[in-house]
């Protein structure tokens, strides 16, 4: 199974989570910053895991730019998982978080959560 973990991180927290996720899988799982990620390579994954910090209820600008360049998966049955880092203040829940927004954008492109 080809698994790829892609992340953006401003203070290192999201990167730490991305590396911990990759370490939970057997074998060599690439962990790529969004600036290193190639949408064509990502489309060939069996499992694509993407994470970003939440800024103003959205993924970081770098993560949004990558997602806008992505297309559908090339492998039938390819799966997607998302995660984010965020503040947990109650009033922020009203506007949403990066993980949900990343998943929704890629669901529209044919990825399966």
PAZAPA-4460 file (N, C-alpha, C; in steps of 0.05 Angstrom, whole numbers, plus 32768, in hexadecimal, padded with zeros to 4 digits):
% residues 113
    n_x    n_y    n_z   ca_x   ca_y   ca_z    c_x    c_y    c_z   seq   type   mol
   8011   7FE9   8000   8000   8000   8000   8012   8019   8000     1      X     A
   800D   802A   7FED   801D   8043   7FEB   800F   8059   7FFB     2      X     A
   801C   8061   8011   8012   8075   8023   8024   808D   8021     3      X     A
   8019   80A5   8020   8028   80BE   8020   801C   80D1   8034     4      X     A
   802D   80DD   8044   8024   80F1   8058   802F   810C   804F     5      X     A
   801C   8120   804C   8023   813B   8043   801A   814E   8059     6      X     A
   802A   8162   805E   8023   8175   8074   802D   8191   806E     7      X     A
   8021   81A5   807B   802D   81BF   807D   802F   81C5   809A     8      X     A
   8043   81D3   80A2   8048   81D9   80BF   8055   81F4   80C1     9      X     A
   804B   8204   80D3   8057   821E   80D8   8069   821E   80F0    10      X     A
   8061   8210   8105   8071   8210   811E   807C   81F4   8125    11      X     A
   8077   81E0   8114   8082   81C6   8118   806E   81B2   8123    12      X     A
   8057   81BB   812D   8044   81A8   8139   8038   8195   8125    13      X     A
   802F   81A0   810E   8023   818F   80FA   8037   817C   80EE    14      X     A
   8050   8185   80EB   8065   8173   80E2   8069   815B   80F5    15      X     A
   8069   8161   810F   806D   814B   8123   8056   8137   8121    16      X     A
   803E   8140   811D   8027   812E   811A   802A   811E   8100    17      X     A
   8032   812B   80EA   8035   811D   80D1   804A   8106   80D3    18      X     A
   8060   810C   80E0   8075   80F7   80E4   806B   80E1   80F6    19      X     A
   805C   80E7   810A   8051   80D2   811C   803E   80C0   810D    20      X     A
   802D   80CC   80FC   801B   80BC   80EC   802A   80A9   80D9    21      X     A
   803E   80B4   80CB   804E   80A3   80B9   805C   808D   80C8    22      X     A
   8066   8093   80E0   8074   807E   80F0   8061   8067   80F8    23      X     A
   8047   806C   80F8   8034   8057   8100   8030   8042   80EA    24      X     A
   8039   8048   80D2   8036   8035   80BC   804F   8025   80B8    25      X     A
   804C   800C   80AF   8064   7FFC   80A9   8071   8006   808F    26      X     A
   808B   8002   808D   809A   8009   8075   80A0   8026   8074    27      X     A
   80A9   802F   805D   80B2   804A   8058   809B   805B   804E    28      X     A
   8091   806D   805F   807C   807F   8057   8087   809B   8054    29      X     A
   8087   80A6   803C   8091   80C1   8038   8081   80D6   8047    30      X     A
   808F   80E9   8053   8082   80FF   8061   808C   8118   8053    31      X     A
   807A   8126   8046   8082   813D   8035   8074   8156   803D    32      X     A
   8084   816C   803F   8078   8186   8043   8069   818D   8029    33      X     A
   8054   819D   802B   8044   81A3   8013   8055   81AF   7FFC    34      X     A
   806A   81BD   8003   807B   81C9   7FEE   808B   81B4   7FDF    35      X     A
   808E   819C   7FEB   809D   8186   7FDE   808B   8172   7FD0    36      X     A
   8071   8174   7FD5   805E   8160   7FCA   8057   8165   7FAD    37      X     A
   8056   814F   7F9E   804F   814F   7F82   8033   8144   7F7F    38      X     A
   8020   8154   7F75   8004   814A   7F73   8002   8130   7F63    39      X     A
   8013   812C   7F4F   8012   8114   7F3F   801A   80FC   7F50    40      X     A
   802E   80FE   7F60   8036   80E9   7F72   8021   80E3   7F87    41      X     A
   8015   80F8   7F91   8000   80F5   7FA5   7FE8   80E6   7F9A    42      X     A
   7FE2   80EB   7F81   7FCB   80DF   7F74   7FCE   80C1   7F71    43      X     A
   7FE7   80B7   7F72   7FED   809B   7F6F   7FED   808C   7F8A    44      X     A
   7FE6   8099   7FA0   7FE7   808D   7FBA   7FCE   807B   7FBF    45      X     A
   7FD1   8066   7FCE   7FBA   8057   7FD8   7FAD   8065   7FEF    46      X     A
   7FBE   8072   8000   7FB5   8081   8017   7FC5   809B   8017    47      X     A
   7FB6   80B1   8016   7FC2   80CC   8017   7FB9   80D9   8031    48      X     A
   7FCC   80E1   8041   7FC6   80EE   805B   7FD1   810B   8059    49      X     A
   7FBF   811E   805D   7FC7   813A   805A   7FBF   8149   8074    50      X     A
   7FD2   815A   807D   7FCD   816A   8095   7FD7   8186   8092    51      X     A
   7FCA   8198   80A0   7FD2   81B4   80A0   7FC9   81C2   80B9    52      X     A
   7FD5   81D8   80C0   7FCB   81E8   80D6   7FB1   81F6   80CD    53      X     A
   7FA0   81FB   80E0   7F88   820B   80DB   7F8D   8228   80E0    54      X     A
   7F89   8239   80CC   7F8C   8256   80CE   7F73   8263   80C4    55      X     A
   7F65   8271   80D6   7F4C   827E   80CE   7F38   826A   80C3    56      X     A
   7F37   8253   80CF   7F25   823C   80C8   7F2C   822F   80AE    57      X     A
   7F42   8235   80A2   7F4B   822A   8089   7F66   821C   808B    58      X     A
   7F6D   820A   8079   7F88   8200   8078   7F9B   8217   8071    59      X     A
   7FB4   8213   8077   7FC9   8227   8071   7FC8   822D   8053    60      X     A
   7FD2   8244   804B   7FD3   824B   802F   7FE2   8238   801E    61      X     A
   7FF9   822E   8028   8009   821B   8019   7FF9   8201   8014    62      X     A
   7FEB   81F8   8028   7FDB   81DF   8025   7FC4   81E4   8011    63      X     A
   7FB7   81FB   8013   7FA2   8201   8000   7FAC   8202   7FE3    64      X     A
   7FC4   820D   7FDF   7FCF   820E   7FC4   7FD4   81F2   7FB9    65      X     A
   7FDE   81E0   7FCA   7FE3   81C5   7FC1   7FC9   81B7   7FBA    66      X     A
   7FB5   81B9   7FCB   7F9B   81AC   7FC7   7F8E   81B6   7FAD    67      X     A
   7F92   81D0   7FA7   7F86   81DB   7F8E   7F93   81CE   7F75    68      X     A
   7FAC   81C5   7F77   7FBA   81B9   7F61   7FB5   819B   7F5E    69      X     A
   7FA9   818F   7F72   7FA4   8172   7F72   7F8C   816B   7F61    70      X     A
   7F8E   8152   7F57   7F77   8147   7F48   7F6D   812E   7F56    71      X     A
   7F5F   811D   7F48   7F54   8105   7F54   7F6B   80F0   7F58    72      X     A
   7F66   80DC   7F68   7F79   80C6   7F6B   7F7A   80B5   7F52    73      X     A
   7F91   80AA   7F4C   7F94   8098   7F35   7F8E   807B   7F3B    74      X     A
   7F8F   8074   7F55   7F8A   8059   7F5D   7F6D   8056   7F67    75      X     A
   7F60   8041   7F5D   7F45   803C   7F66   7F46   8034   7F83    76      X     A
   7F34   803F   7F93   7F33   8038   7FAF   7F46   8048   7FC0    77      X     A
   7F53   805C   7FB5   7F66   806D   7FC4   7F57   807B   7FDA    78      X     A
   7F64   807D   7FF1   7F57   808A   8008   7F66   80A3   8010    79      X     A
   7F58   80B4   801F   7F62   80CD   8029   7F5D   80D0   8047    80      X     A
   7F70   80DA   8055   7F6C   80E1   8071   7F78   80FD   8075    81      X     A
   7F6C   810D   8087   7F76   8128   808B   7F78   812D   80A9    82      X     A
   7F89   8140   80B0   7F8C   8148   80CC   7F94   8165   80CD    83      X     A
   7F92   8171   80E4   7F9A   818D   80E7   7FA4   8192   8103    84      X     A
   7FB1   81A9   8106   7FB7   81B3   8121   7FA7   81CD   8124    85      X     A
   7F9F   81D2   813D   7F8C   81E8   8141   7F8B   81F0   815E    86      X     A
   7F80   8208   8162   7F79   8210   817D   7F5E   8203   8183    87      X     A
   7F58   81FE   819C   7F3F   81F0   81A3   7F2A   8202   81B0    88      X     A
   7F2D   821C   81AD   7F1A   822F   81B8   7EFE   8229   81AD    89      X     A
   7EEB   8229   81BF   7ECF   8222   81B7   7EC5   8233   81A0    90      X     A
   7EC9   824D   81A0   7EBE   825E   818B   7EC9   8258   8170    91      X     A
   7EE1   824C   816E   7EED   8245   8155   7EDE   822E   8147    92      X     A
   7ED1   821E   8156   7EC2   8207   814A   7EAD   8210   8136    93      X     A
   7EA3   8228   8139   7E8E   8232   8128   7E98   8234   810B    94      X     A
   7EB1   8239   8106   7EBB   823E   80EC   7EC8   8226   80DE    95      X     A
   7ECE   8211   80EE   7ED9   81F9   80E2   7EF8   81F8   80E3    96      X     A
   7F03   81E2   80DA   7F1F   81DD   80DC   7F2A   81D3   80C1    97      X     A
   7F44   81D3   80BF   7F52   81CD   80A6   7F4C   81B0   809C    98      X     A
   7F4D   819D   80AE   7F4A   8181   80A6   7F30   817C   8096    99      X     A
   7F1A   8186   80A0   7F00   8183   8093   7F00   8191   8078   100      X     A
   7F0C   81A8   8077   7F0C   81B7   805D   7F1D   81AA   8048   101      X     A
   7F34   819F   8051   7F45   8190   803E   7F36   8177   8034   102      X     A
   7F2A   8168   8046   7F1B   8150   803E   7F05   8157   802B   103      X     A
   7EF6   816C   8030   7EDF   8173   801F   7EE9   817B   8003   104      X     A
   7EFF   8189   8001   7F09   8191   7FE7   7F13   8179   7FD7   105      X     A
   7F1F   8166   7FE4   7F29   814F   7FD6   7F13   813A   7FD1   106      X     A
   7EFF   813A   7FE1   7EE7   8129   7FDC   7EDB   8132   7FC1   107      X     A
   7EDA   814C   7FBC   7ECF   8156   7FA3   7EE0   814D   7F8B   108      X     A
   7EF9   8147   7F90   7F0C   813F   7F7A   7F0D   8121   7F77   109      X     A
   7EFD   8112   7F86   7EFB   80F5   7F82   7F09   80E5   7F97   110      X     A
   7F15   80F1   7FAB   7F22   80E2   7FC1   7F0D   80D8   7FD4   111      X     A
   7F13   80C1   7FE1   7F01   80B5   7FF4   7F0C   80B7   8010   112      X     A
   7EFE   80C4   8022   7F08   80C7   803E   7F09   80AB   804C   113      X     A
***
